[in-house]
Amino acid sequence: MAREFRKDIRGRGASSNVTNRYDTLKYEATEEDFDNYETEKSLLKTEVLKDSSRSIITKNNSPDIGFEFSVNPYRGCEHGCAYCYARPSHEYLGFSPGLDFESKIVIKETAPELLREALMKPSWKPAVIMMSGITDCYQPLERKYELTRGCLRVLADFKNPVSMITKNALITRDIDIFKEMIEYDGIKIYISVTTLDPELGKVLEPRTSRPQARLQAIEALANAGVPVGVNVAPCIPGLNDHELPQILKAASEAGATSAGYTPLRLPSSVLPIFEEWLEVHQPLKKEKVLNSVRDIRGGKLNDAQFGSRMRGEGPRADQMAQMFALYTRKYNLNMKHFNLSTAHFQRPGDQLKFNIE
């Protein structure tokens, strides 16, 4: 659109629908369109769309991501995190990575059934499956649709190990299944904590659980005996990177035993969305934050190179890494390594067949 829309929309991270880079046609708004658009934005509701995919397990070939297989019951994410690296994935569906990404959610209604079919195939060799490899599997719609819980039930039936990461305290709902998984070293969870400031969290990650609720989720999982860690991501230089020690301390006190972190990444269409977010919510810090990002990205706002994209480069990135190492030691994080096990994998019925023979 010729006229830019930059306005805070309650409960949303993006402030507009940036153009889908794959669209060949672009529409220039009139003054009347602008007035109508402003009205529609203030009433923006989540739209649920159905996904007719016939497969559910995705294989990852990226050398700097720590998992090979993932399951994502939802496409798009209502959490609305302004910095979310998954936003460009919505462009493949013909949507905008902006407001569409957080308000047009595509659900895979048959995800548990598809997962069961996939694990029953002889071609499936037991391996750790990551949930929330793209979008958060505990986003608000999970409360109604329970697709993640259904997938967990399937994984428990097969004793196939799973790792999970989420920003939502809803994960504690499934502690009953996690307790089963503990018995065969089949579950590892990370709770992502970006900030301890509830006001910052409210605009940066509008529909996620607030920071205190995430710490309480860590505590509940730890008390249940579930291996749980904290992921400080993203570390946004000039905005929340100074909170790294406090977040690690709070998570450790809540019961986390491991930790990770990732500096801010701004691939493709995420960059204009995050820049817009800074203009709307942190205008006085905008240039400071962007210049700080350039400090860890070789003078650019994004670095897509494998190896450096997940850690950054230069003195400021080194300082971030040193700070993380120092405070994980101080708060006894990453002292012991927990490995998920595939040794107990079993297709339902296999044991019965063995007993009959």
Summary of the structure (lengths in Angstrom):
residues: 357
radius of gyration: 21.0
end to end distance: 69.2
largest distance: 77.0
contacts: 1147
relative contact order: 0.12
helix: 40%
strand: 12%
